[in-house]
């Protein structure tokens, strides 16, 4: 699996749109830590949830 984002990228979680825009903090294997504007820091398993990259 190749993840198409890196720390600093802005993303959204399509399954939880109310979390708002998040910024990728770190990526360790398939665990992506994202700080969302409305939900705070979340650790996302990239195998189960595909984050949508904003911009670029």
C-alpha positions as CSV (number, residue, x, y, z in Angstrom):
1,X,0.0,0.0,0.0
2,X,1.3,3.4,-1.0
3,X,-0.1,6.4,0.9
4,X,-0.5,9.5,-1.1
5,X,0.0,12.0,1.7
6,X,2.8,13.2,4.0
7,X,3.0,15.3,7.2
8,X,1.6,18.7,6.6
9,X,-0.9,17.7,4.0
10,X,-4.6,18.7,4.5
11,X,-7.1,15.9,4.3
12,X,-10.7,15.0,5.1
13,X,-12.3,11.8,6.3
14,X,-15.2,11.0,3.9
15,X,-16.8,8.8,6.6
16,X,-16.8,11.7,9.1
17,X,-17.2,14.9,7.2
18,X,-18.2,16.7,10.4
19,X,-14.6,16.3,11.7
20,X,-13.7,19.1,9.2
21,X,-10.3,19.5,7.6
22,X,-7.4,17.8,9.2
23,X,-3.6,18.1,8.9
24,X,-1.5,15.0,8.7
25,X,0.9,14.9,11.7
26,X,2.7,11.6,11.2
27,X,2.6,8.4,9.3
28,X,3.9,5.1,10.8
29,X,3.3,2.1,8.6
30,X,-0.5,2.2,8.0
31,X,-1.4,4.4,10.9
32,X,-1.9,8.1,10.0
33,X,-2.2,10.7,12.8
34,X,-4.3,13.6,11.8
35,X,-5.3,16.7,13.8
36,X,-8.9,17.6,12.7
37,X,-10.3,21.1,13.2
38,X,-13.6,19.8,14.8
39,X,-12.5,16.5,16.3
40,X,-8.9,16.9,17.5
41,X,-6.2,14.4,17.0
42,X,-7.2,11.0,15.5
43,X,-5.2,8.0,14.6
44,X,-6.5,6.6,11.3
45,X,-5.9,3.1,10.1
46,X,-5.2,3.7,6.4
47,X,-6.2,0.1,5.6
48,X,-9.8,0.8,6.7
49,X,-10.3,4.4,5.9
50,X,-9.1,6.3,2.8
51,X,-8.5,9.9,3.6
52,X,-9.1,12.4,0.8
53,X,-6.2,14.9,0.2
54,X,-7.1,18.5,-0.3
55,X,-5.3,20.7,-2.8
56,X,-2.2,20.0,-4.8
